[in-house]
Amino acid sequence: MSNWIEHVIWWHVYPLGFVGAEREAGACAGIVHRLDHLVRWLDYAVEFGASGILLGPIFASSSHGYDTTDHLLIDRRLGDNADFDALVAAARCRGLRIILDGVFNHFGRESPRFQRAVAAGPQSPEAAWFRLTWPPDGKEPDCVTFEGHHQLVTLNHDEPAVVDYVIRVMNHWLDRGADGRLDAAYAVPRQFWQRVLPAVRARHTDAFIFGEVIHGDYAGFVDETGVDAVTQYELWKAIWSALNDRNFHELAWALGRHNAMIDRFVPQTFIGNHDVTRIASQLLDERHVSHALVILMTCGGTPSIYAGDEQAFRGIKERRAEGDDAIRPAFPVTPAELAPFGWPIYRLHQELIGLRRKHPWLYRAKSRVIELRNTDLVFEAFDEGNRLWVALNLADAAVVRTIESGVDRLAGAATVHRAGGRTELTLPPHGWAILG
């Protein structure tokens, strides 16, 4: 893997929602060329500091994109291969990388390959692609599904043809200019990735491939599969939970765990994505949205910003059918049509991403807690000889803290007084500061 990843800030887009596509592919009579809608937002992404676009699923599917019917076709609600090539070209001329979301744990039940497997019977070559149990009466077989979702039919990852297929699909899109995210990577046997990824990397040495892993032994998963990184859900949860509970001890514990990961690999970090309640809705006090962003931008990792979070979009994920709609809205034709109240948080993103770019070593930074109380925290972000200090206050009163070094305020609202090689800082109520 090249060192380009050390400088990336991803803008995470869920394409079907972003372009306002139909809920069901069957409602779309033909190909609708909508990827150019995203092209019109690329300058906006560059202007707030993104250097890559992390796309949700764009392959042919029946509904939400994760019930893939053909991994080698663009979803007709988005466009076709020519539209994808135009998106990659538009991104490249702006210096933006592109990540695609590879769904390789399962197919959608309506995929032609699954339908052929069922029709051809248990002895057919394609039946071996799935984990099927055939009844004696010749009716449709029972099949293993992804987390109980009837429409998501799990692949048989022990089948050599499935290995070859995933290698072919990954190489196809990497050849066309993409990099890769592995959806539900945790659900796939780890030895499968051991067979797939070396073959892909032999052809694409520059690729960055990371897996969606929600919980468990992140470092062990990286070691045993060969992915470059995994999604850091543990830190995501600790950030909003600590802010809501006014309990920075939880965050301090998670930062210690995060340090151990940095020793082994650099995680993909976030405070929002297409699967979770938006950070502005998740937090009980909207003043703490800035605190969450400060933590994200000063911790080691490859950060992503979920499209709309940079404008403080609201949206609550619900555990029901169509419960993701609120967090996956359509975007207007151009950024000029956005509501005015979101631009202050957009400008904060610009400021903090700019600060991170001035300190690229933050990619591998670890965190050392200096002072810790339930409602205020001072920690040092460091890597080798580089250091920044981060101070956060959740209390309704100002707090005064001391840093045993002469530092200046780089961002935030603290009052700083330097004396004798030490720095005294005063954080206002619900304030924060970055110093260096």
C-alpha positions in Angstrom: 0.0 0.0 0.0 1.3 3.4 -0.9 1.6 6.2 1.6 -1.2 8.2 -0.1 -3.6 6.9 2.5 -1.8 8.9 5.2 -3.2 12.1 3.8 -6.8 11.1 3.0 -9.9 12.6 4.5 -12.9 10.7 3.2 -16.3 12.2 2.3 -18.6 9.2 2.8 -21.6 9.2 0.4 -24.5 6.8 0.2 -25.2 7.1 -3.5 -28.7 5.8 -3.9 -30.0 8.1 -1.2 -27.8 11.1 -2.3 -29.2 11.1 -5.8 -32.8 10.5 -4.8 -33.1 7.1 -6.5 -36.2 5.0 -6.5 -36.5 2.7 -3.5 -36.8 -0.4 -5.7 -34.8 -1.0 -8.9 -37.9 -2.5 -10.4 -39.6 0.9 -10.4 -36.9 2.2 -12.8 -37.8 1.2 -16.4 -34.3 1.8 -17.8 -30.9 3.3 -17.0 -31.2 6.7 -15.3 -27.9 8.7 -15.5 -27.7 10.2 -12.0 -24.0 9.9 -11.0 -23.4 13.3 -12.5 -25.4 14.6 -9.6 -22.5 13.6 -7.4 -20.0 15.1 -9.8 -21.6 18.5 -9.1 -20.7 18.2 -5.5 -17.1 17.3 -5.9 -15.8 20.9 -5.6 -17.8 21.3 -2.4 -16.1 18.2 -1.0 -12.7 19.5 -1.9 -13.5 22.9 -0.5 -14.2 21.6 3.0 -11.1 19.5 3.0 -11.9 16.0 1.6 -9.3 14.2 -0.5 -11.3 11.1 -1.3 -14.9 10.0 -1.8 -16.0 6.9 0.1 -19.0 5.5 -1.8 -21.7 3.2 -0.5 -22.9 0.5 -2.8 -23.2 1.3 -6.5 -23.5 -2.2 -8.0 -26.8 -3.5 -9.5 -29.2 -4.4 -6.8 -32.9 -4.8 -6.0 -33.4 -2.1 -3.4 -31.0 -0.6 -0.9 -27.8 -1.6 -2.7 -26.6 -4.4 -0.4 -28.9 -6.9 -2.1 -26.5 -7.1 -5.1 -27.7 -8.7 -8.2 -24.6 -8.2 -10.4 -21.2 -6.9 -9.1 -20.0 -6.0 -12.6 -22.8 -3.6 -13.4 -23.6 -0.1 -12.1 -27.1 0.1 -10.5 -29.4 1.3 -13.3 -30.9 3.9 -10.9 -27.4 5.5 -10.9 -26.3 5.1 -14.4 -23.9 2.8 -16.3 -20.2 2.1 -16.6 -19.6 5.3 -18.7 -21.1 7.4 -15.9 -18.8 5.7 -13.4 -15.8 6.4 -15.6 -16.8 10.0 -15.8 -17.2 10.2 -12.0 -13.7 8.7 -11.6 -12.2 11.1 -14.1 -13.9 14.1 -12.5 -12.6 13.0 -9.1 -9.1 12.4 -10.3 -8.8 15.8 -11.9 -9.6 17.3 -8.5 -7.1 15.0 -6.7 -9.8 12.9 -5.1 -9.5 9.1 -4.6 -12.6 6.9 -4.9 -13.5 4.0 -2.6 -16.2 1.5 -3.6 -18.2 -0.6 -1.2 -17.8 -4.3 -2.1 -20.6 -6.6 -0.9 -19.0 -10.0 -1.0 -20.7 -11.8 1.9 -24.0 -12.3 0.0 -26.1 -11.8 -3.1 -29.6 -10.5 -3.3 -32.2 -13.2 -3.6 -33.2 -11.8 -7.0 -29.8 -12.1 -8.5 -29.7 -14.1 -11.7 -27.0 -16.3 -10.4 -29.0 -17.4 -7.4 -32.1 -17.8 -9.5 -30.2 -20.1 -11.9 -28.8 -22.1 -9.0 -32.3 -22.7 -7.6 -33.7 -23.6 -11.0 -30.8 -25.9 -12.0 -30.9 -28.1 -8.9 -28.4 -29.3 -6.3 -25.9 -30.8 -8.8 -25.5 -27.6 -10.8 -22.2 -25.7 -10.6 -23.9 -22.5 -9.5 -25.7 -24.3 -6.6 -22.2 -24.7 -5.1 -21.9 -20.9 -4.9 -24.5 -20.8 -2.0 -25.0 -22.6 1.3 -28.2 -24.5 0.4 -30.2 -27.3 1.9 -32.4 -29.1 -0.6 -35.7 -30.6 0.4 -36.7 -34.0 -1.0 -39.9 -32.6 -2.6 -37.8 -30.5 -5.1 -39.1 -27.1 -3.8 -36.9 -24.1 -3.3 -34.0 -24.9 -1.0 -33.4 -23.4 2.4 -30.4 -21.1 2.3 -28.2 -19.4 4.9 -28.9 -15.7 4.9 -27.0 -12.6 6.3 -28.1 -12.0 9.8 -31.6 -13.4 9.1 -32.4 -11.1 6.2 -34.4 -13.3 3.8 -33.4 -11.2 0.7 -29.6 -11.6 1.4 -28.4 -15.0 0.4 -25.0 -15.9 1.9 -22.3 -17.1 -0.5 -20.4 -20.4 0.1 -16.9 -18.9 0.6 -15.3 -22.3 0.5 -16.2 -22.7 -3.2 -13.1 -21.9 -5.4 -15.4 -20.3 -8.1 -16.6 -17.8 -5.5 -12.9 -16.9 -4.7 -12.2 -16.5 -8.4 -15.3 -14.4 -8.8 -14.5 -11.9 -6.0 -10.9 -11.6 -7.3 -12.2 -10.8 -10.7 -14.8 -8.3 -9.4 -12.2 -6.5 -7.3 -9.7 -6.3 -10.0 -12.3 -5.1 -12.5 -13.2 -2.0 -10.4 -9.6 -1.4 -9.3 -8.6 -1.4 -13.0 -11.3 1.3 -13.5 -9.8 3.6 -10.9 -11.4 2.6 -7.6 -10.0 1.5 -4.2 -12.0 -0.8 -1.9 -14.1 -1.2 1.2 -15.4 -4.7 2.2 -18.9 -4.6 3.5 -19.8 -7.0 6.3 -16.2 -8.2 6.2 -16.6 -9.6 9.7 -19.3 -12.1 8.4 -17.0 -13.7 5.9 -14.5 -16.5 6.9 -11.1 -14.9 7.5 -9.4 -17.6 5.4 -11.5 -16.4 2.4 -9.8 -13.0 2.5 -6.4 -14.7 2.8 -7.1 -16.4 -0.6 -8.5 -13.3 -2.3 -6.4 -10.3 -1.2 -2.9 -11.5 -2.2 -4.2 -12.1 -5.7 -5.7 -8.6 -5.8 -2.6 -6.9 -4.3 -0.3 -8.7 -6.8 -2.0 -6.6 -9.5 -2.9 -3.5 -7.5 -0.1 -2.7 -5.1 -1.4 0.8 -4.4 -4.9 -0.2 -3.3 -6.2 0.6 0.1 -8.6 -2.2 1.2 -10.4 -2.0 4.6 -13.1 -4.1 6.1 -16.3 -3.3 8.0 -15.9 -4.8 11.4 -18.3 -3.7 14.1 -16.9 -5.4 17.3 -14.3 -8.0 18.4 -10.6 -8.2 18.0 -9.8 -5.6 15.4 -6.1 -6.2 15.3 -6.6 -9.9 15.1 -8.9 -9.5 12.1 -6.3 -7.3 10.3 -3.5 -9.8 11.0 -5.6 -12.8 9.9 -7.2 -11.4 6.7 -4.6 -9.1 5.3 -6.9 -6.0 5.1 -5.1 -2.7 5.6 -7.6 -1.4 8.2 -11.0 -1.9 9.8 -13.8 0.5 10.8 -13.3 1.8 14.4 -16.8 1.4 15.9 -15.4 1.2 19.4 -14.0 4.7 19.3 -17.2 6.0 17.5 -19.3 4.7 20.4 -17.0 6.0 23.1 -17.0 9.5 21.6 -20.7 10.1 21.6 -21.4 8.1 24.7 -18.7 9.9 26.8 -20.1 13.3 25.6 -23.7 12.3 26.4 -22.9 10.8 29.8 -20.4 13.6 30.6 -18.0 10.8 31.4 -14.6 11.3 29.8 -13.3 8.2 31.6 -15.0 6.1 28.9 -13.3 8.1 26.2 -9.9 7.8 28.0 -10.3 4.0 28.2 -11.2 3.8 24.5 -8.2 6.0 23.6 -6.0 3.6 25.4 -7.4 0.7 23.3 -7.0 2.9 20.2 -3.3 3.3 21.0 -2.8 -0.4 21.0 -4.4 -0.6 17.5 -2.1 2.1 16.2 0.8 -0.1 17.1 -0.6 -2.8 14.7 -2.5 -0.9 12.0 -4.2 2.5 11.5 -8.0 2.2 11.8 -10.7 3.9 9.7 -12.2 6.4 12.0 -15.6 8.2 11.9 -18.3 9.9 14.0 -21.0 9.1 11.5 -21.8 6.8 8.6 -24.7 5.5 6.6 -25.6 2.9 9.2 -25.9 4.9 12.4 -27.9 7.9 13.8 -26.3 11.2 12.7 -23.9 12.7 15.2 -26.0 15.9 15.5 -29.0 13.8 16.5 -27.1 11.3 18.6 -25.7 13.9 20.9 -28.0 15.2 23.7 -26.3 18.6 23.6 -25.7 20.0 20.1 -22.8 22.2 21.5 -20.8 19.0 21.7 -20.8 18.3 18.0 -17.7 20.3 17.8 -16.1 18.2 20.6 -16.8 15.0 18.7 -15.2 16.5 15.5 -12.2 17.7 17.5 -11.6 14.2 18.9 -11.9 12.6 15.4 -9.5 15.1 13.9 -6.8 14.7 16.5 -6.8 10.9 16.9 -4.7 8.6 14.8 -6.6 7.1 11.9 -8.0 7.6 8.4 -11.1 9.8 9.1 -14.3 9.9 7.1 -17.1 12.5 7.3 -20.5 11.2 6.4 -22.1 13.4 3.8 -24.3 15.9 5.5 -22.6 15.7 8.9 -20.4 18.6 7.8 -23.7 20.6 7.7 -25.0 19.2 11.0 -27.8 17.2 9.2 -30.1 15.5 11.6 -31.4 11.9 11.2 -32.3 9.0 13.5 -31.8 5.4 12.5 -34.8 3.2 13.4 -34.9 -0.5 13.8 -37.7 -1.2 11.3 -38.3 -1.6 7.6 -37.0 1.6 5.8 -35.5 2.7 9.1 -32.5 4.1 7.4 -34.3 6.6 5.2 -33.8 9.6 7.6 -30.0 9.1 7.6 -29.8 8.6 3.8 -31.6 11.7 2.4 -31.4 13.1 -1.1 -29.1 16.1 -1.6 -30.2 19.2 -3.5 -28.9 19.8 -7.0 -26.1 22.1 -5.8 -24.6 23.1 -2.5 -26.1 26.6 -2.9 -29.5 25.1 -2.1 -28.4 23.9 1.4 -30.1 25.5 4.4 -28.1 28.4 5.9 -27.8 27.1 9.5 -25.4 24.3 8.5 -22.5 26.5 7.3 -20.9 27.3 10.6 -20.2 23.6 11.3 -19.0 23.3 7.7 -16.5 26.0 8.4 -15.4 24.2 11.5 -14.7 21.2 9.4 -12.6 23.3 7.1 -10.6 24.7 10.1 -10.0 21.3 11.8 -9.2 19.4 8.6 -6.8 22.2 7.7 -5.1 21.8 11.1 -4.8 18.1 10.5 -3.2 18.7 7.1 -0.7 20.9 8.7 0.2 18.1 11.1 0.1 15.0 8.8 1.8 12.9 11.6 -1.7 12.8 13.3 -2.4 9.8 11.0 -0.4 7.6 13.4 -0.8 9.7 16.5 -1.4 8.1 19.9 -3.1 9.8 22.8 -1.7 10.4 26.3 -4.2 11.5 29.0 -2.8 14.5 31.0 -5.8 15.5 33.2 -9.0 13.6 33.4 -12.3 14.3 35.2 -15.9 13.4 34.3 -16.6 16.6 32.5 -13.2 17.8 31.3 -10.2 16.2 29.7 -6.8 17.2 28.5 -4.9 14.8 26.3 -1.7 14.9 24.3 -1.7 13.6 20.7 1.9 12.6 19.9 4.0 10.7 17.4 7.7 10.5 17.8 8.8 14.2 18.4 5.5 15.7 17.3 2.9 16.9 19.9 -0.4 18.6 20.2 -2.6 19.1 23.2 -6.4 18.8 23.2 -8.6 20.2 26.0 -12.3 19.6 26.2 -14.9 20.9 28.7 -18.5 19.6 29.0 -19.3 21.5 32.2 -21.6 24.5 32.6 -18.7 26.4 34.3 -15.3 27.4 33.0 -12.3 25.3 34.0 -8.6 26.2 34.4 -5.9 23.6 33.5 -2.1 23.6 33.2 0.1 22.2 30.5 3.7 21.6 31.4 5.0 23.1 28.3 4.9 26.5 26.5 2.2 26.2 23.9 -0.1 28.4 21.8 -3.7 28.1 21.0 -4.2 26.7 17.5 -8.0 26.3 17.5 -10.9 26.8 19.9 -11.9 29.4 22.4 -9.5 28.9 25.3 -7.7 31.8 27.0 -4.0 30.9 27.2 -1.3 32.4 29.5 2.3 31.3 29.2 4.7 31.6 32.1 8.0 29.9 32.9 7.7 27.1 30.4 4.2 26.3 31.5 0.8 27.2 30.0 -2.3 27.9 31.9 -5.5 27.7 29.8 -9.0 28.6 30.7 -11.7 26.7 28.9 -15.2 28.4 28.7 -18.3 26.3 29.5 -18.7 23.6 26.9 -15.5 24.8 25.3 -12.6 23.2 23.6 -9.1 24.0 22.4 -6.2 22.5 20.4 -2.8 23.8 21.4 0.7 23.3 20.1 
